[in-house]
Structure formats: structure tokens, C-alpha cells
């Protein structure tokens, strides 16, 4: 079992719909937008931030705001003796 905190980061590739949702959420495209995109096109969000911004946009039959595969950093659990 992997423990994951809602404050941990996930990485997603926004679609054009996602970019519109983000722009609408902030009322403008934030200056930091391009700084949070890596060389493969993934953008980093804390999980709770991703849910807050895109939650209402994700439902059965929606135009998805980000690709369905997200990246989650793997952590090794510390085993204590």
C-alpha cells in the first residue's frame, strides 16, 4: 500500500479545455503557468489544488481538462524494526 497525502504533488497534461478551466478559475492565465510545465508538457499541482480547480469539470461524458494518465511520485515506505 502506498500512502499519498492530498498535499503531495501530481503532474497532469492539460488539454485545451483544461487551460480554459484554469484561466476561468484564476480569471486570467497566471504568470507562473509556463514555469510549472516540464519539458514533457506536464504541469504540477498539489492534489487538493487539482481537485479544487478541475473537480466540477470532471464527470461522465465531459470534455476532459487533462489527460487521464497522471504522474504520482513513488515514495518508499520506511520500514522500522
RARAVEN-V886260 format. One record per residue. N is the residue number from 1. OMEGA is omega in whole degrees, -180 to 180 (* if undefined). BURIAL is I if it has 9 or more other ideal C-beta (glycine too) atoms within 8 Angstrom, else O. D_FIRST is the distance of its C-alpha to the first C-alpha in Angstrom with 2 decimals. Layout:
N | OMEGA | BURIAL | D_FIRST
N | OMEGA | BURIAL | D_FIRST
//
This chain:
1 | 177 | O | 0.00
2 | 175 | O | 3.79
3 | 180 | O | 6.51
4 | -178 | O | 9.56
5 | -180 | O | 12.99
6 | 175 | O | 15.77
7 | 178 | O | 17.97
8 | -178 | I | 16.11
9 | 169 | O | 18.00
10 | 180 | I | 17.67
11 | -180 | I | 20.46
12 | 172 | I | 22.44
13 | 180 | I | 25.78
14 | 171 | I | 28.14
15 | 176 | I | 30.64
16 | 177 | O | 34.19
17 | 179 | I | 33.28
18 | 178 | I | 30.48
19 | 177 | I | 33.03
20 | 179 | O | 35.39
21 | 179 | I | 32.84
22 | 178 | I | 32.08
23 | 179 | I | 35.82
24 | -179 | O | 36.52
25 | -178 | O | 33.83
26 | -177 | O | 35.40
27 | 179 | O | 38.93
28 | 176 | O | 39.27
29 | -175 | O | 37.32
30 | 179 | O | 36.07
31 | -176 | O | 37.39
32 | -175 | O | 33.92
33 | -177 | I | 32.92
34 | 179 | O | 33.79
35 | -178 | O | 32.40
36 | 179 | O | 28.86
37 | 180 | O | 29.07
38 | -176 | O | 28.16
39 | 179 | O | 30.15
40 | 177 | O | 28.11
41 | 180 | O | 28.71
42 | 178 | I | 25.35
43 | -176 | I | 25.61
44 | 175 | O | 23.24
45 | 164 | I | 22.43
46 | -175 | I | 20.30
47 | -179 | I | 18.23
48 | 178 | O | 20.43
49 | 178 | O | 23.47
50 | 180 | I | 22.62
51 | -179 | I | 22.20
52 | -176 | O | 25.41
53 | -170 | I | 27.47
54 | -174 | I | 26.50
55 | -178 | O | 25.23
56 | -178 | O | 28.63
57 | -177 | I | 29.08
58 | 179 | O | 26.11
59 | -178 | O | 27.04
60 | 178 | O | 27.83
61 | -178 | O | 30.68
62 | 166 | O | 30.60
63 | -169 | O | 31.60
64 | -179 | I | 28.28
65 | 177 | I | 28.34
66 | 179 | I | 25.90
67 | -172 | O | 24.72
68 | 175 | O | 21.86
69 | 177 | O | 19.70
70 | 180 | I | 18.26
71 | 178 | O | 16.97
72 | -180 | O | 13.98
73 | 178 | O | 14.01
74 | 177 | O | 11.25
75 | 174 | O | 10.69
76 | 176 | O | 10.22
77 | 179 | O | 8.98
78 | 179 | O | 12.27
79 | 180 | O | 12.71
80 | 180 | O | 15.81
81 | * | O | 18.28
//
